[in-house]
Amino acid sequence: MSLGILRLFKLLFVFLLLQNLYADDHNFDFDFIKKGKEDKNTLLIIGGIQGDEPGGFMAASLITTHYKIKKGSVWIVPNLNFYSIIKRNRGPFGDMNRKFAKISSTDPDYDSIQRIKEYITSDKVKLVLNLHDGSGFYREKHIDRLHSPLRWGQSAIVDQESIDTKYYGNLSEIAEQVCASINKNLITSSHHYKVKNTNTRLGDKEMEKTLTYFSINNKKAAFANEASKSLPLHERTYYHLLAIEKYMDIMGIEYERYFPLEPIAVRNVIDNDIYISFYDEKIQLPLSEIRSNLRYFPIKKDGSLEFSPSNPLLTVIKKGDGYAIHYGNRRLAVLTPDYLEHESIDENIDVTIDGKDFTVPLGSIINVDKNFKIKPIKDLRVNVIGFVHNKNDEAGVTVNKNRLQKRFSIDKSGKIFRVEFYKKDKFAGMVLVNFDKNSNTTARVSSFNKNYKSSTNSL
């Protein structure tokens, strides 16, 4: 056997091994979310085809969680290549955006490609928008290394001037409108947008393999929006949202946004409005200031960890002895498990907060100024994590903030603490106590995670 054939054999073996591992352990299917009233003028927004481009998939995710479609129809795939997003690279099994002309049925990306093709070719979809983060700043003439015709950032991409279709076929004209709209709202003038026509049909072999070229060959108006990788995440996301809103305007889609479209507001939404709940919301965690490791986290004895995320970029992955909470490209925290039997109960909790009585469900986050007291509940034991006390059951005990050890808090600021409930030795649920005067943290269930549950994958 020649050295060249031996190397080829080794590469094939590694590919098949990775493929089998993926099939067995990496079921990171993408989400498909419909918003508005479904009609035959649907906008399909796609983010996350390449996992190292977070501005695109973050913007798509915010459309699912922080926008209301008041008129028209929008379909969103915010995490097309979710495994790539978790791995923080362009594509663990090759660039997914080069697999639309031809793909083997044995390719790990095959099912995702076939499924997204079905959405693209639906007779309801009239415009396809693929969101990317591109290198540098596209300019028609060479200026320097980051500003040249070879760069992709800050551009609206079309494959050709127009296509012969009844809806939105004037591709370049539409892209010019989008660029003009974005350029009225620039953070700085150096960020200005330009239309980049790849003229794919004239022989660009790489672009012939892409999602947008597949789309226009199926008579669908298709565009890519590129924000520059030279910009921070929230600014990339800001520009993507400006583009998305203009495409919706062009299509007559009406919407309501739940935050001001300003760079700082976008950053705040990305970083702070994120939650995850477990076990039918008996546990809820705000994630904006979560500690990197939560120890003795109550997980079912069989190791299962059902969860509901507040947006489609959140997931939990079993890795080694822990459970890692991922948010797009970022690993937020690792849950070190305390494996316990769980008891399903349907009880509300009576609690005195700063001298006033309240009744709250398990899974709540309660805001406290100075102290709280959990009233005794028949057959339930109360354990306030981080509270120094000589009793086994802390029901009926007034807990002052200064008696709680900050290192046991779930947040880095040392202000949010776990209160756990047990029926004998079985875990029954949890509430969180928040001592942060400057926030009004409450349990959040977004429109995305309503009726949405998932379980952990493994790495």
GUBAFI-90441 format. One line per 2 residues: number of its first residue (from 1); for each residue z, x, y of C-alpha. Coordinates in Angstrom, 3 decimals. Each point is the difference from the previous one (the first is absolute). Example, Ala and Ser with C-alpha at 12.3 -4.5 7.8 and 13.67 -1.06 7.14 Angstrom:
! GUBAFI-90441
1> 7.800:12.300:-4.500 | -0.660:1.370:3.440
//
This chain:
! GUBAFI-90441
1> 0.000:0.000:0.000 | -1.014:1.430:3.388
3> 2.550:0.511:2.775 | -1.770:-2.596:2.162
5> 0.112:-2.664:-2.725 | 3.657:0.823:-0.671
7> 0.850:-0.518:3.681 | -1.919:-3.278:0.026
9> 1.907:-1.124:-3.104 | 3.312:0.843:1.675
11> -0.933:-1.970:3.117 | -1.013:-2.991:-2.117
13> 3.274:0.194:-1.936 | 2.060:0.073:3.203
15> -1.959:-2.949:1.433 | 0.526:-2.082:-3.166
17> 3.694:0.906:-0.050 | 0.424:-1.084:3.629
19> -1.935:-3.177:-0.694 | 2.290:-0.907:-2.912
21> 3.100:0.756:2.045 | -1.340:-2.205:2.776
23> -0.748:-2.860:-2.384 | 3.452:0.190:-1.561
25> 2.218:0.623:3.007 | -1.787:-0.617:3.279
27> -0.786:-3.661:0.379 | -0.215:0.115:3.800
29> -2.271:-2.979:0.483 | -1.005:-0.830:3.556
31> 1.074:-3.112:1.882 | -2.393:-2.700:1.146
33> 1.342:-2.257:2.752 | -1.717:-3.012:1.526
35> 0.979:-1.190:3.474 | -1.188:-2.946:2.041
37> -2.081:-2.918:-1.228 | -2.567:1.204:-2.500
39> -3.599:-0.502:1.122 | -3.444:1.587:-0.239
41> 0.577:2.205:3.035 | 2.596:2.271:-1.595
43> 0.881:3.486:1.225 | 0.913:2.409:-2.809
45> 2.249:2.874:1.163 | 0.492:2.953:-2.347
47> 2.515:2.824:0.385 | 1.148:2.799:-2.270
49> -3.205:0.917:-1.795 | 1.078:3.581:0.643
51> 3.727:0.565:-0.229 | 0.239:2.736:2.622
53> -1.087:-2.332:2.820 | 3.162:-1.948:0.899
55> -1.159:-1.403:3.338 | -2.533:-2.184:-1.795
57> 2.247:-1.396:-2.699 | 2.915:-0.437:2.409
59> -2.147:-2.100:2.357 | -1.253:-2.140:-2.891
61> 3.583:-0.498:-1.157 | 1.111:-1.142:3.467
63> -2.740:-2.640:0.013 | 1.592:-1.449:-3.145
65> 3.572:-0.007:1.334 | -0.104:-0.230:3.798
67> -3.012:-2.171:0.767 | -0.571:-3.720:-0.351
69> -3.614:-1.143:-0.383 | -0.218:-3.228:1.986
71> -3.710:-0.663:-0.471 | -2.401:1.493:-2.523
73> 0.435:2.057:-3.143 | 1.103:3.590:-0.579
75> 0.320:1.730:-3.367 | 1.925:3.265:-0.104
77> 0.189:2.767:-2.599 | 2.519:2.362:1.613
79> 0.448:2.446:-2.896 | -3.269:0.230:-1.935
81> 0.862:3.365:-1.554 | 3.773:-0.421:-0.198
83> 0.484:2.849:-2.464 | -1.827:2.303:2.427
85> 2.300:-1.195:2.800 | 3.104:0.794:-2.060
87> -1.382:3.425:-0.917 | -0.898:0.662:3.657
89> -3.486:1.279:-0.725 | -3.636:-1.037:0.322
91> -0.303:-1.146:-3.599 | 1.749:1.228:-3.158
93> -3.100:-0.883:-2.029 | -2.601:0.895:2.591
95> -0.953:-1.630:3.278 | -0.031:-3.763:-0.616
97> -2.337:-0.448:2.964 | -2.702:1.878:-1.917
99> 0.014:-2.297:-3.041 | -1.818:-3.116:1.208
101> -3.516:0.990:-1.048 | 0.964:1.078:-3.506
103> 3.253:0.162:-1.948 | 0.800:0.514:-3.664
105> 1.934:-2.725:-1.800 | 2.420:2.732:-1.106
107> 0.817:1.007:3.589 | 3.642:-0.879:0.870
109> -1.289:-1.584:3.230 | -2.503:-2.227:-1.805
111> 2.002:-3.243:0.001 | 0.891:0.336:3.692
113> -3.625:0.661:0.931 | -1.254:-2.992:-1.968
115> 2.649:-2.272:1.488 | -0.612:1.012:3.630
117> -3.749:-0.427:-0.544 | 0.674:-3.621:-0.980
119> 1.813:-0.619:3.287 | -2.708:1.729:2.037
121> -2.787:-2.030:-1.594 | 1.813:-3.344:0.300
123> -2.171:-2.496:1.860 | 2.980:-0.650:2.312
125> 0.097:3.572:1.318 | -2.294:0.645:2.946
127> 1.400:3.247:1.420 | 1.672:2.949:-1.746
129> 2.194:2.466:1.911 | 1.120:3.187:-1.746
131> 2.789:1.900:1.789 | 0.114:3.806:-0.051
133> 1.688:2.921:1.728 | -2.637:2.637:0.736
135> 0.081:3.643:1.004 | -0.052:0.989:3.653
137> -1.994:-1.999:2.544 | -3.595:-1.044:-0.507
139> -2.229:1.096:2.870 | -3.795:-0.162:0.129
141> -0.214:3.636:1.177 | 2.022:2.986:-1.145
143> 2.895:0.805:2.339 | 2.363:1.941:-2.246
145> 1.321:0.013:-3.553 | 1.766:-3.365:0.337
147> -2.577:-1.725:2.208 | -3.442:-0.049:-1.561
149> -2.585:-2.087:-1.893 | 1.592:1.217:-3.245
151> 3.317:-1.743:0.757 | 0.859:-3.610:-0.773
153> 3.133:-0.901:1.947 | -0.063:-2.594:2.800
155> -3.274:-1.575:-1.073 | -1.462:-3.274:-1.215
157> -2.232:0.776:-2.977 | -3.196:-1.818:-0.952
159> -2.440:0.949:-2.735 | -3.023:-1.178:1.982
161> -0.946:-1.834:3.179 | -0.203:-3.453:-1.580
163> -0.445:-1.907:-3.239 | -2.019:-3.086:-0.808
165> 2.729:-2.566:-0.395 | 0.913:-3.251:1.724
167> 3.472:1.135:1.044 | 0.907:3.001:2.181
169> -3.067:2.019:-0.993 | -0.221:1.774:3.391
171> 2.306:2.768:-1.192 | -0.414:2.516:2.818
173> 0.346:-2.642:2.719 | 3.234:-1.292:-1.550
175> 1.363:3.540:-0.391 | -0.785:0.687:3.670
177> 1.962:-3.105:0.980 | 2.969:1.175:-2.064
179> -0.076:3.482:1.545 | -0.226:-1.449:3.513
181> 3.015:-2.218:-0.681 | 2.081:2.875:-1.399
183> -0.982:2.272:2.893 | 1.548:-2.448:2.453
185> 3.384:0.547:-1.688 | 0.127:3.743:-0.638
187> 3.286:1.895:-0.024 | -1.863:2.862:1.633
189> -3.655:0.383:0.938 | -0.504:2.785:-2.547
191> 0.399:-2.585:-2.767 | -3.141:-1.933:0.878
193> -2.007:-1.617:-2.786 | -3.685:0.478:-0.802
195> -2.385:-1.655:-2.460 | -1.053:2.287:-2.845
197> -3.123:-1.051:-1.908 | -0.215:1.897:-3.299
199> -3.592:-1.184:-0.625 | 0.929:-0.119:-3.652
201> -3.318:-1.360:-1.231 | -1.805:3.071:1.342
203> 1.435:2.198:-2.713 | 3.759:0.440:0.413
205> 0.818:0.247:-3.698 | 3.774:-0.014:0.532
207> 0.021:-3.081:2.222 | -2.213:-1.826:-2.497
209> 3.023:-0.068:-2.315 | 2.367:-1.702:2.463
211> 1.576:-3.426:0.294 | -1.765:-0.863:3.254
213> -3.432:0.926:-1.346 | 0.643:-2.108:-3.102
215> 0.932:-2.839:2.346 | -3.127:0.100:2.147
217> -2.176:0.233:-3.110 | 1.606:-3.310:-0.957
219> -0.927:-1.519:3.374 | 3.513:0.333:1.445
221> 0.584:1.367:3.477 | 2.238:3.025:-0.510
223> 1.734:2.473:2.280 | 2.470:2.831:-0.317
225> 2.553:0.629:2.705 | 1.208:3.581:0.289
227> 3.140:1.030:1.879 | 0.549:3.696:0.526
229> 2.254:1.945:-2.359 | 0.927:2.096:3.035
231> 2.100:-2.923:1.271 | 3.476:-1.086:-1.196
233> 0.177:-2.907:-2.408 | 0.982:-2.683:2.497
235> -2.855:0.912:2.335 | -2.545:-0.096:-2.832
237> 1.370:-3.383:-1.020 | -0.192:-1.208:3.591
239> -3.708:0.831:0.207 | -0.711:-1.639:-3.350
241> 1.710:-3.178:1.176 | -2.039:-0.007:3.206
243> -3.149:0.214:-2.111 | 1.104:-2.710:-2.432
245> 0.828:-2.388:2.825 | -3.427:0.514:1.574
247> -1.759:-0.682:-3.302 | 2.067:-3.186:-0.317
249> -0.984:-0.982:3.557 | -3.679:0.538:-0.802
251> 0.335:-2.220:-3.087 | 1.854:-2.736:1.876
253> 3.200:0.589:-1.967 | 3.102:-0.922:1.979
255> 3.316:1.719:-0.651 | 3.547:0.455:1.201
257> 1.667:3.409:-0.038 | 3.786:0.289:-0.320
259> 0.381:3.139:2.156 | -1.619:1.388:3.168
261> -3.033:2.141:-0.757 | 1.345:3.178:1.574
263> 0.411:3.382:-1.742 | 3.815:0.057:0.212
265> 0.261:-3.592:-1.275 | -2.304:0.881:-2.897
267> 2.218:2.952:-0.905 | 3.081:-2.210:0.113
269> -1.538:-2.566:-2.350 | -1.157:2.700:-2.440
271> 3.348:1.803:-0.116 | 2.552:-2.776:0.326
273> -1.190:-3.357:-1.314 | 0.107:0.924:-3.705
275> 2.187:-1.538:-2.704 | 0.136:-0.261:-3.754
277> 1.976:-2.391:-2.202 | 0.963:0.150:-3.665
279> 0.817:-2.486:-2.738 | -0.994:-3.268:1.706
281> 1.364:1.251:3.337 | 3.541:0.514:-1.297
283> -0.331:3.446:1.610 | -1.858:0.730:3.241
285> -0.475:3.368:1.636 | -1.207:0.706:3.549
287> -1.974:3.221:-0.296 | -0.447:1.308:3.536
289> 3.069:2.276:-0.164 | 0.543:0.120:-3.758
291> 1.722:3.073:-1.414 | -2.178:2.224:-2.161
293> 2.236:-0.675:-3.007 | 2.068:-3.079:-0.853
295> 2.366:0.777:-2.831 | 1.376:-2.403:-2.609
297> -2.560:-2.638:0.810 | 0.471:-3.026:-2.303
299> -3.028:-0.212:-2.287 | -0.351:-2.156:-3.097
301> 1.089:1.689:-3.172 | -3.509:-0.164:-1.450
303> -1.292:1.974:2.988 | -2.144:-2.803:1.439
305> -0.077:-0.238:3.792 | -1.841:-3.036:1.329
307> -0.606:0.160:3.733 | -1.630:-1.799:2.910
309> -1.336:2.189:2.847 | -0.402:-1.089:3.596
311> -3.496:1.481:0.101 | -2.652:1.125:-2.489
313> 0.511:3.722:0.589 | 3.515:-0.092:-1.464
315> 0.576:0.651:-3.666 | 2.616:1.438:-2.361
317> -0.847:2.681:-2.537 | 2.132:1.170:-2.914
319> 0.024:3.767:0.021 | 2.341:1.978:-2.202
321> 3.521:-1.382:0.302 | -0.601:-1.816:3.288
323> -1.969:-2.796:1.614 | -1.965:1.109:3.057
325> -0.806:-2.440:2.818 | -3.413:0.872:1.459
327> -1.473:-1.261:3.267 | -3.636:0.985:0.173
329> -0.094:3.809:-0.049 | 3.759:0.328:0.505
331> 2.811:0.055:-2.514 | 2.866:-1.707:1.801
333> 2.843:0.141:-2.496 | 0.984:0.570:-3.596
335> 2.308:-2.456:-1.734 | 2.273:1.762:-2.481
337> 0.746:-2.729:-2.543 | 3.267:-1.411:-1.205
339> -1.223:-1.903:-3.064 | 1.908:-3.268:-0.345
341> -0.242:-3.417:-1.527 | -0.993:-2.515:2.695
343> 1.421:-3.484:0.338 | -2.141:-2.688:1.571
345> 2.151:-2.153:2.290 | -0.830:-2.461:2.734
347> 2.934:0.296:2.382 | 0.335:0.397:3.734
349> 2.513:2.425:1.446 | 2.715:-1.078:2.457
351> 0.687:2.758:2.475 | 2.041:0.400:3.168
353> -1.842:2.112:2.575 | 1.970:1.113:3.075
355> 2.311:-2.998:-0.400 | -2.718:-2.630:-0.590
357> -0.820:-1.621:-3.350 | -3.506:0.003:-1.473
359> -1.667:-0.853:-3.293 | -2.897:2.231:-1.061
361> -2.136:0.309:-3.143 | -0.013:3.074:-2.194
363> -2.559:2.493:1.284 | 0.888:-0.639:3.640
365> 0.401:2.621:2.693 | 2.881:-0.921:2.300
367> 0.619:1.459:3.448 | 3.570:1.012:0.788
369> 1.645:1.421:3.101 | 3.494:1.058:-1.117
371> 0.995:-1.394:-3.397 | -0.745:-2.440:-2.791
373> 1.769:-1.571:-2.968 | -1.577:-1.405:-3.160
375> 1.941:-3.062:-1.105 | 1.048:-0.085:-3.672
377> -2.501:-1.574:-2.397 | 1.022:-1.198:-3.435
379> -1.057:2.385:-2.778 | -1.643:2.427:2.438
381> 1.278:3.448:0.900 | -0.909:1.577:3.352
383> -0.715:3.712:0.449 | -0.584:1.293:3.544
385> -1.793:3.321:-0.506 | 1.579:2.713:2.135
387> 3.239:-1.888:0.700 | 3.138:1.979:-0.809
389> 2.440:-2.433:-1.572 | 2.425:-0.089:-2.899
391> -1.096:-3.357:-1.401 | -2.647:-0.624:-2.662
393> -1.097:-3.234:1.673 | -0.568:0.105:3.753
395> -0.390:-3.741:0.507 | 2.401:-1.284:2.639
397> 0.381:3.444:1.578 | -0.932:0.535:3.657
399> -2.380:2.953:0.202 | -0.131:1.868:3.303
401> -2.960:2.168:0.890 | 2.134:3.104:0.417
403> 1.262:-0.331:-3.598 | -3.510:0.416:-1.442
405> -1.262:3.469:-0.915 | -3.380:0.557:1.606
407> -1.352:2.034:-2.899 | -0.031:-3.191:-2.093
409> -2.190:-1.919:2.453 | -3.572:-0.846:-0.968
411> -1.350:1.178:3.375 | -0.084:3.439:1.581
413> 2.022:-1.200:3.012 | 2.943:-1.047:-2.161
415> 0.103:-3.640:1.161 | -1.242:-2.134:-2.913
417> 2.158:-0.364:-3.122 | -0.305:-1.648:-3.403
419> 2.328:-2.751:-1.166 | -0.506:-0.586:-3.710
421> 1.082:-2.937:-2.144 | 0.842:0.135:-3.690
423> 0.760:-2.581:-2.650 | 2.229:1.997:-2.310
425> -2.123:3.114:-0.568 | -3.326:-1.640:0.800
427> -1.708:0.470:3.369 | -0.512:-3.328:1.801
429> -1.447:0.913:3.404 | 0.479:1.767:3.296
431> 0.246:-0.567:3.727 | -0.409:2.644:2.676
433> 2.315:0.363:2.983 | -1.616:1.387:3.142
435> 2.248:1.525:2.713 | -2.845:0.990:2.318
437> 0.583:-1.741:3.347 | -3.459:0.931:1.227
439> -1.880:-1.761:-2.777 | -0.103:-3.478:-1.377
441> -0.962:0.878:-3.534 | -0.553:-3.002:-2.200
443> -1.647:-0.505:-3.343 | -3.754:-0.275:0.429
445> -2.452:-1.704:-2.317 | -3.507:0.404:1.393
447> -2.975:-2.216:-0.700 | -1.249:2.720:-2.331
449> 2.880:0.104:-2.449 | 0.501:-3.729:-0.279
451> -0.476:-0.781:-3.690 | -0.939:3.641:-0.566
453> 1.895:2.061:-2.545 | -0.734:3.274:-1.677
455> 1.599:2.432:-2.377 | 0.132:3.756:0.012
457> -2.778:2.327:-1.067 | 0.676:3.425:-1.435
459> -1.082:3.469:1.046
//
